[in-house]
Amino acid sequence: IVQVFGYSGHGKSLFVQHAMSALCAGRKYFGPFEIGRPARVLYLDFEMGMATIARRLIEMSQIHGDTGDRLNIWTPFVYQKEMDLNQREGLAELKEWIDFCNPDVVVVDTIRSAYPGLSENSADEWAKINKLAVKLRNSGMSVIMLHHSNKPSENGIGREAGSTNQLTVLETQM
C-alpha cells in the first residue's frame, strides 16, 4: 500500500500515470526503478479532464510503448457514472471494475475526490479508507493512493492532509 502525496498541480498524477504506463508496457525500468514484469492496472481518475487524459495517454504511449489491455482507466466523464467510495453503490461499482479488469495494481487518484466530503482529520474516516486498501492488498493487489498536502508551514514544508491514521497501513509513502 503506497501513498503519493503532494501539493495540487505538482505532478502526483503525472508521475504515477507514467509509472503505471511503463509497468503496463513491460518496460525494464522506470527511471531508477526496475520493473519485474508487465502488470495490469486499474487507474481510478476522479479529477482530470478529458483533454488532459487524452493528451497524457498519447504521450505515455509514445514514451513507454503499447500497454495493450493492461492499462485500464476509469473516469466519471467517460462512463457517465460517479463512484463515491463512501457509499455502498460506489464500492459495488469498484468491485465490478476489479472483476472486469482483474488488476495487479489499483490506483485511487485522489483520496479527496474518491471520498467526497471526507473529514480528513477524522481517524474514523481514514479507518474506512485503510480497510479498503488492506482488503485490496490482501486480495493480491497493490494499492496506490494519491493524496493532497497541506499548505506549507513557515519552514516551507507541507505534510499530507489529515489524520495520522492515514499512515497506519501504508508500506511506502512518497
Protein Blocks (a to p, Z undefined) as FASTA:
>chain_A
ZZddddehilpmmmmmmmmmmmmnopabecjbccfbdcddddddfkbcfklmmmmmmmmm
mmnopekjmbccddfklnopacdfkbmklmmmmmmmmmmnopabdcdddfklmmghiafk
lmklmmmmmmmmmmmmmnopacddddddddddfkopacdedjfklmmmpcbdZZ
